[in-house]
Amino acid sequence: MKFNLNKVEFSKNDLRKGIKIPTKLTKELAHFIGIHMGDGHLSKRKNGYRICYSGHWINELNWYQNYLFVLIKNLFNKEVGPVKGHDCVQININSKAIHFFFSKVCDLPVGSKSNCDFLKFIKNGYLSIKKAFLRGFADTDFSLVFKNRHKNINYYPVIDCAISNKVLRDSLVNLIESIGFKVYSNERLRKRKNKVNASYYFQINGVKAIEKWMKEVGFTSYNQLTKYWLWKKQGFVPSKTNINYRLEVLKISLIK
């Protein structure tokens, strides 16, 4: 699929820095769009156009530095670096061209994503495009957890996702089921400060399912991968571990 880029406008700063815009839909771009749907945010301010990404400082810093920075450079020729927020790592991109590409070409929402769905060209894309998009969304908004299932160790794998957007949840479930997974979905109502909030969630359960996921979709997030590697090594993953604990047990380093 080739994009019509007539609506993309480049600022003088974009031109000076050599910002480029993808001309066609690739697996690399589909993966990044999935990441954006999970962790990304578009905003328009008086002083410019901003795209922001935010992840956990401990669990996702290595992934941001070793993977996400490189992906952004490859797609947009944009150099980025980490910004430390409150317990989080952030990427802030100030670019009119990239903002216009996402908002006017890809039709991603500016501001809240609470009522959005994912893109038609992803839903209608090749299987490889769908899987790449899912991988990006999973890297940011899914969680690989291990439950005890009435045993004294957390051995049973579950891929879990909970979001406040029912339309998006339903679309994700339909997409995941269309590539051969069995998905359990439901909703939770939680009352907080006299306000009831709905959480729409789904789960992919079991050993066969996680092995199928890793073979056909997978993760690039080290936070999720280290859980899987640790489970493969010892058959269980203790609850509430962080990435540093898992790397120490695995005796591997992510430093490049």
TILUMBA-302990 format. One record per residue: residue number from 1; residue in three letters; x negated, y negated, z of N, C-alpha, C in turn. Coordinates in steps of 0.02 Angstrom, whole numbers. Each point is the difference from the previous one (the first is absolute). Layout:
N
   nr  rest  n.east  n.north    n.up  ca.east  ca.north   ca.up  c.east  c.north    c.up
  NUM   ALA       X        Y       Z        X         Y       Z       X        Y       Z
...
***
This chain:
256
   nr  rest  n.east  n.north    n.up  ca.east  ca.north   ca.up  c.east  c.north    c.up
    1   MET     -42       60       0       42       -60       0     -44      -63       0
    2   LYS      14      -46     -48      -35       -63      -2      44      -55      29
    3   PHE     -32      -47      34       36       -55      32       4      -60     -47
    4   ASN      56      -36       6        6       -66     -31     -25      -52      50
    5   LEU     -56      -30     -14      -33       -45      48      14      -73     -15
    6   ASN      52      -14     -39       14       -70     -19      16      -44      61
    7   LYS      27       31      54       19       -39      58     -58      -13      49
    8   VAL     -56       31     -13      -58        -7      45     -35      -67     -14
    9   GLU     -11      -38      52      -36       -64      -5     -64        4      42
   10   PHE     -54      -24     -29      -65        -1      34     -14      -70      26
   11   SER     -20       -5      62      -23       -64      27     -71      -12     -24
   12   LYS     -24      -61      10      -70       -15     -17     -48       43      40
   13   ASN      19       14      63      -41        41      42      -2       73     -25
   14   ASP      57       25     -25        2        67     -29     -47        5     -59
   15   LEU       2      -50     -43      -42        -1     -60     -74       -5      19
   16   ARG     -15      -42      49      -69        -9      22     -29       64      29
   17   LYS      43       39      36      -23        61      32       7       62     -44
   18   GLY      27       -8     -60        5        56     -46      52       51      19
   19   ILE      54      -22      31       55        46      18      28       32     -63
   20   LYS      11       65       2       31        35     -55      65       32      23
   21   ILE      45       13     -47       66        29      15       7       64     -41
   22   PRO      24       54      31        9        63     -37      49       -9     -58
   23   THR     -16       30     -56       43        -5     -59      46       61      -8
   24   LYS     -14       53      36       42        60      -6       3       36      68
   25   LEU      50       42       6       10        39      62     -46       60      -1
   26   THR     -43        3      50      -46        57       9      12       33      67
   27   LYS     -29       58      11        6        32      65     -31      -44      54
   28   GLU     -55      -33     -15      -34       -44      48      46      -57      21
   29   LEU      34      -30     -49       47       -55      16      61       26      37
   30   ALA      27       57     -20       58        29      35     -17       14      73
   31   HIS     -61       24      12      -22        12      69      -2      -66      39
   32   PHE     -26      -52     -31       -4       -64      35      70      -30      12
   33   ILE      46       10     -47       68       -24      11      32       37      59
   34   GLY     -14       64       7       24        37      59     -29      -28      64
   35   ILE     -65      -17      -1      -31       -31      59      33      -66      15
   36   HIS      14      -39     -52       33       -65      10      70        8      30
   37   MET      37       50     -24       67        11      27      -3       18      75
   38   GLY     -55       31      20       -7        17      70     -28      -56      43
   39   ASP     -59      -27     -19      -35       -48      42      -4      -71     -28
   40   GLY      25      -11     -60      -10       -64     -33      55      -51      13
   41   HIS     -18      -63     -11       48       -55      10     -17      -57     -48
   42   LEU      49      -23     -38       -8       -58     -43      32      -61      32
   43   SER     -35      -56      -1       28       -61      27     -21      -60     -44
   44   LYS      44      -50      -2      -14       -63     -36      -1      -56      50
   45   ARG     -57      -35       2       -7       -55      46     -16      -64     -39
   46   LYS       3      -56      36      -14       -64     -32     -71       -2     -29
   47   ASN     -45       34      35      -70        -2     -22     -20       58     -45
   48   GLY      49       39     -23      -17        52     -48      39       64       6
   49   TYR     -24       51     -35       33        65      -5     -43       51      37
   50   ARG      32       40      42      -38        44      44      27       71      -3
   51   ILE     -47       48      -2       17        71       6     -40       26      59
   52   CYS      34       33      47      -32        22      62      11       74      12
   53   TYR     -52       33      26        5        70      20     -26        7      71
   54   SER      32       42      39      -19         5      71       4       73      23
   55   GLY     -53       22      35       -2        67      27     -31        1      69
   56   HIS      -1       58      32      -26         8      67     -76       -9       1
   57   TRP     -25      -40      46      -71       -18       0     -45       61       8
   58   ILE      16       45      45      -43        58      11      11       54     -53
   59   ASN      63       18     -10       15        58     -43      -6      -14     -74
   60   GLU       4      -63     -22        2       -14     -71     -55      -45     -27
   61   LEU     -44      -25      44      -53       -45     -22     -45       33     -52
   62   ASN     -21       63      13      -43        35     -48      33        9     -68
   63   TRP      64       17       2       36         9     -63       6      -65     -38
   64   TYR      15      -55      35        3       -65     -33     -67      -17     -32
   65   GLN     -54       10      36      -66       -19     -25     -24       45     -56
   66   ASN       8       65       8      -29        48     -47      45       16     -59
   67   TYR      65      -12       7       47        19     -53      40      -58     -27
   68   LEU      36      -35      45       47       -51     -23     -36      -59     -31
   69   PHE     -55      -22      29      -38       -55     -29     -23       17     -71
   70   VAL     -22       61     -10      -24        23     -65      57        3     -50
   71   LEU      58       24      22       58         5     -44      22      -69     -24
   72   ILE       1      -49      44       20       -68     -18     -51      -30     -50
   73   LYS     -63       13      12      -52       -23     -46       9       30     -69
   74   ASN      14       65      -3        8        34     -65      62      -24     -37
   75   LEU      54      -13      36       63       -19     -33       1      -73     -20
   76   PHE     -26      -44      43        9       -72     -10     -65      -39      -4
   77   ASN     -57       34       3      -65       -33       2      -2      -52      56
   78   LYS      28       18      57        5       -45      58     -41       28      57
   79   GLU     -49      -39      24      -39        19      59      40      -19      63
   80   VAL       7       48      45       35       -13      63     -42       25      58
   81   GLY      15      -24      59      -34        21      60      49        5      57
   82   PRO     -20       32      56       46        10      55       7      -63      43
   83   VAL      61      -11      23       15       -51      49      29       36      61
   84   LYS     -27      -14      59       25        33      60      57      -39      31
   85   GLY      58       31       4       57       -29      35       5       30      69
   86   HIS      59       -4      30       11        30      65       6       76      -8
   87   ASP     -54       35      15       -3        74      -6      13       24     -71
   88   CYS     -13      -42     -50       12        22     -69     -55      -27     -46
   89   VAL      -8       34     -57      -42       -24     -53      45      -28     -55
   90   GLN     -18      -58     -27       41       -32     -50     -41      -15     -63
   91   ILE      36        0     -56      -27       -26     -63      46      -57     -22
   92   ASN     -28      -57     -14       38       -57     -25     -25      -18     -69
   93   ILE      45        3     -49      -17       -16     -69      38      -63     -21
   94   ASN     -36      -51     -18       31       -62     -24     -10       -3     -76
   95   SER      52       17     -37       -5         2     -73      69       -9     -30
   96   LYS       7      -51     -40       64       -11     -35      13       55     -51
   97   ALA     -51       20     -36        9        51     -52      21       67      29
   98   ILE     -33       22      53       18        65      30      69       -4      31
   99   HIS      16      -57      32       66       -10      30      54        2     -54
  100   PHE     -11      -35     -56       49         0     -54       7       70     -30
  101   PHE     -55       37      -5        4        67     -27      46       44      42
  102   PHE     -10       -3      66       41        41      44      73      -24       2
  103   SER      11      -65       5       67       -25      10      40       -6     -64
  104   LYS     -32      -20     -55       38       -14     -62      -5       56     -51
  105   VAL     -53       39       1       -7        56     -47      23       65      33
  106   CYS     -24       13      61       18        62      35      65       -7      40
  107   ASP      24      -62       8       62       -14      37      -3       22      73
  108   LEU     -58       -6      30       -6        12      72      23      -61      38
  109   PRO      33        7      57       30       -56      35     -51      -46      33
  110   VAL      14      -65      -2      -38       -48      38      34       -7      68
  111   GLY     -38        8      54       31         0      67      18       70      21
  112   SER      57        6      33       21        64      29      12       54     -52
  113   LYS     -20       61      17       13        58     -43      57       43      28
  114   SER      39      -28      47       49        39      36      57       26     -43
  115   ASN      13      -33     -57       55        21     -43     -23       23     -69
  116   CYS     -65        9      -8      -24        17     -67      -2       75     -12
  117   ASP      -4       19     -63      -10        68     -21     -67        1     -37
  118   PHE     -26       60     -14      -61        -1     -40      16       -2     -74
  119   LEU     -50      -10     -40        8       -24     -69      27       53     -48
  120   LYS      41      -23     -46       29        46     -49     -53       33     -42
  121   PHE     -54      -38     -16      -51        31     -43     -40       53      37
  122   ILE       4        0      67      -29        56      39      48       59      -3
  123   LYS      65      -13      12       50        54      -1       2       34     -68
  124   ASN      -9      -39     -54        4        27     -67     -68       20     -29
  125   GLY     -52       -4      42      -67        14     -24     -15       74      -4
  126   TYR     -60       14     -27      -23        69      -2      -8       27      71
  127   LEU      -1       66       6       -8        32      65     -63      -24      35
  128   SER     -53       -9     -37      -63       -23      30       7      -70      29
  129   ILE      40      -42     -31       13       -68      24      40        3      65
  130   LYS      51       42       1       42         7      60     -42       24      59
  131   LYS     -43       49     -12      -41        28      54     -51      -52      24
  132   ALA     -28      -39     -46      -48       -51      20      34      -54      43
  133   PHE      61      -20     -19       38       -48      40      14       28      69
  134   LEU      23       62       3       14        32      65     -62        3      44
  135   ARG     -57       14     -31      -62         4      38     -15      -68      33
  136   GLY      10      -54     -38      -12       -66      29      48      -17      56
  137   PHE      64       16     -10       49       -12      54     -16       42      61
  138   ALA     -20       63     -13      -17        45      55     -62      -23      38
  139   ASP     -48      -28     -36      -61       -25      33      16      -53      51
  140   THR      54      -37     -10       14       -58      42      59       10      47
  141   ASP      53       34     -23       62         2      40      21       70      22
  142   PHE     -34       53     -24       14        67      24     -48       15      57
  143   SER      17       50      40      -45        21      53      -1       76       2
  144   LEU     -60       28       0       -9        72       8      -7       14      75
  145   VAL      49       37      26       -1        15      72       3       76       9
  146   PHE     -18       23      60        0        71      14      39       12      64
  147   LYS      50       43      -3       44        13      56     -14       68      31
  148   ASN      21        8      63      -17        62      35      50       57     -11
  149   ARG      62      -17     -19       50        52     -15       2       54      54
  150   HIS       6      -21      63        6        45      58     -65       37      16
  151   LYS     -57      -24     -27      -64        28      20     -38      -54      39
  152   ASN     -59       16      23      -37       -48      41     -53      -38     -40
  153   ILE       2        7     -67      -44       -39     -44      41      -29     -57
  154   ASN     -24      -55     -27       35       -34     -55     -27       29     -66
  155   TYR      34       50     -25      -25        38     -58      44       -7     -62
  156   TYR      62      -24       8       49         3     -54       1      -67     -38
  157   PRO     -18       -1     -65       -7       -63     -36      68      -29     -23
  158   VAL       5      -66       7       60       -37     -22     -23      -65     -31
  159   ILE      22      -13     -62       -9       -66     -30      63      -40      15
  160   ASP      -9      -57      32       56       -38      27      -1      -71     -26
  161   CYS      58      -28     -14        6       -70     -20      65      -28      27
  162   ALA      -3      -59      31       59       -34      26      -3      -74     -22
  163   ILE      52      -23     -33        3       -70     -23      70      -28      13
  164   SER       7      -65      -5       64       -33      14      42       -9     -62
  165   ASN     -25       20     -58       33       -10     -64      29       67     -25
  166   LYS      66        7       5       32        63     -18      -5       14     -75
  167   VAL       8      -51     -41       -4         9     -73     -68       27     -19
  168   LEU     -52      -30      28      -68        23     -15     -12       70      27
  169   ARG      24       14      61       -7        68      27      32       51     -46
  170   ASP      61      -14     -22       35        48     -43     -36       10     -67
  171   SER     -27      -54     -27      -37         7     -63     -64       41       9
  172   LEU     -34      -11      55      -60        40      15      17       74       7
  173   VAL      54       14      36       21        69      10      16       32     -68
  174   ASN      37      -35     -42       18        26     -67     -63       14     -41
  175   LEU     -48      -46       3      -62         9     -38     -39       60      25
  176   ILE      -7        6      66      -38        56      29      34       66     -15
  177   GLU      67        2       5       36        62     -16      -7       18     -74
  178   SER      -4      -51     -43       -4        13     -72     -66       33     -20
  179   ILE     -51       -4      43      -63        33     -17      -9       64      40
  180   GLY      55       24      30        0        68      27      -8        8      75
  181   PHE      11      -54      39       -5         5      72      69        2      32
  182   LYS       5       36      55       60        -1      41      -8      -54      53
  183   VAL      48      -46       3       -5       -58      44      59       -1      48
  184   TYR     -14      -12      63       53       -11      50       3      -74      14
  185   SER      61      -29      -5        8       -72      13      59      -13      46
  186   ASN      -5      -53      38       52       -20      47     -12      -72      19
  187   GLU      37      -24      51      -10       -67      24       6       -3      76
  188   ARG     -32      -49      28        4       -12      72      25      -71      13
  189   LEU      42       -7      50       23       -66      21     -31      -16      68
  190   ARG     -35      -56       3      -33       -19      62      23      -70      21
  191   LYS      17       -4      65       23       -64      26     -57      -35      36
  192   ARG     -12      -62     -19      -53       -39      32      22      -72       6
  193   LYS      -1      -25      61       22       -69      14      70      -13     -29
  194   ASN      44       46      15       71        -5     -20      10        1     -76
  195   LYS     -50       24     -35        6         5     -73     -14       72     -21
  196   VAL      43       27     -43       -8        68     -23     -38        0     -67
  197   ASN     -55       35      -3      -40         5     -61       0       71     -26
  198   ALA       7        6     -65        0        66     -32     -69       16     -28
  199   SER     -21       61      11      -62        25     -29      17       61     -43
  200   TYR     -17       -4     -64       15        54     -47     -65       40     -12
  201   TYR       3       64      15      -62        39      -3       9       64     -40
  202   PHE     -57       28     -18        1        66     -32     -64       36      19
  203   GLN       3       67      -7      -57        42      18      -9       55     -51
  204   ILE     -63       17     -10      -20        59     -40     -36       46      49
  205   ASN      27       60      10      -22        42      55     -33       65     -22
  206   GLY     -51       20      37      -26        67      -6     -67        6     -35
  207   VAL     -32       58       9      -66        13     -27       0        1     -76
  208   LYS      47       36     -30        3         3     -73      11      -69     -30
  209   ALA      42      -40      33       15       -67     -26     -61      -46       2
  210   ILE     -38        2      56      -59       -44       4     -53       22     -50
  211   GLU      -8       65     -10      -50        23     -48      21      -19     -71
  212   LYS      64        4     -15       25       -22     -65     -11      -75      -9
  213   TRP      14      -38      54       -9       -73      -4     -74      -17     -13
  214   MET     -45       31      36      -71       -15      -8     -25       20     -69
  215   LYS      28       52     -29      -21        22     -66      28      -44     -55
  216   GLU      63      -22       7       34       -34     -55       4      -76       7
  217   VAL       1      -24      62        6       -73      12     -60      -24      40
  218   GLY      -7       22      62      -57       -15      41       1      -68      33
  219   PHE     -54      -16      35      -12       -64      31     -69      -25     -22
  220   THR     -10      -65       0      -68       -27      -2     -17      -31      67
  221   SER      50      -14      41      -10       -30      66     -40       47      45
  222   TYR     -57      -24      25      -41        41      45      37       15      65
  223   ASN      44      -44      20       39        12      61      41       64      -6
  224   GLN      31       10     -58       39        60     -11     -44       60     -18
  225   LEU     -51      -11     -41      -43        54     -21     -37       33      59
  226   THR     -23      -41      47      -36        29      57      45       43      43
  227   LYS      64      -16       4       47        44      36       4       67     -36
  228   TYR       7       -2     -66        5        62     -39     -64       41       6
  229   TRP     -58      -33      -7      -64        36       5      -8       31      69
  230   LEU      19      -35      52       -7        27      67      46       59      10
  231   TRP      61       -5     -26       48        56       4     -27       61     -37
  232   LYS     -30      -11     -59      -29        56     -38     -59       31      38
  233   LYS     -36      -39      37      -59        25      35      18       40      62
  234   GLN      48      -27      40       13        33      65      72       23      10
  235   GLY      44      -12     -49       68        26       4      48      -42      39
  236   PHE     -22      -57      27       44       -44      37     -31      -69       3
  237   VAL      41      -51      16      -24       -68       7      31      -29      63
  238   PRO     -40      -18      50       28       -30      60      39      -64     -16
  239   SER      51      -14      39       39       -60     -11     -38      -63      20
  240   LYS      17      -55     -32      -26       -66      16     -76       -6      -6
  241   THR     -29       35     -49      -71        -9     -13     -10      -58     -49
  242   ASN     -58      -33       2      -15       -49     -51     -53       29     -48
  243   ILE     -15      -38     -51      -44        26     -53     -70       13      27
  244   ASN     -23      -40      47      -68         9      27      -6       66      37
  245   TYR      51       19      37        0        65      34      -3       56     -51
  246   ARG      41       -5     -52        3        54     -49     -66        6     -39
  247   LEU     -31      -56     -17      -64         2     -35     -54       31      44
  248   GLU       2      -14      64      -49        29      45       7       75       5
  249   VAL      62       25       4       11        72       3     -20       33     -67
  250   LEU      15      -35     -54      -15        27     -67     -74       -5     -16
  251   LYS     -36      -43      37      -71       -12     -11     -14      -27     -70
  252   ILE      41      -49     -21      -11       -34     -64       1      -75      11
  253   SER     -26      -36     -49       -3       -73       3      30      -29     -64
  254   LEU      34      -57       7       29       -34     -58     -42      -60     -21
  255   ILE     -54      -12      33      -42       -59     -14     -35       11     -67
  256   LYS       6      -53     -43      -34         4     -65     -55      -53      -4
***
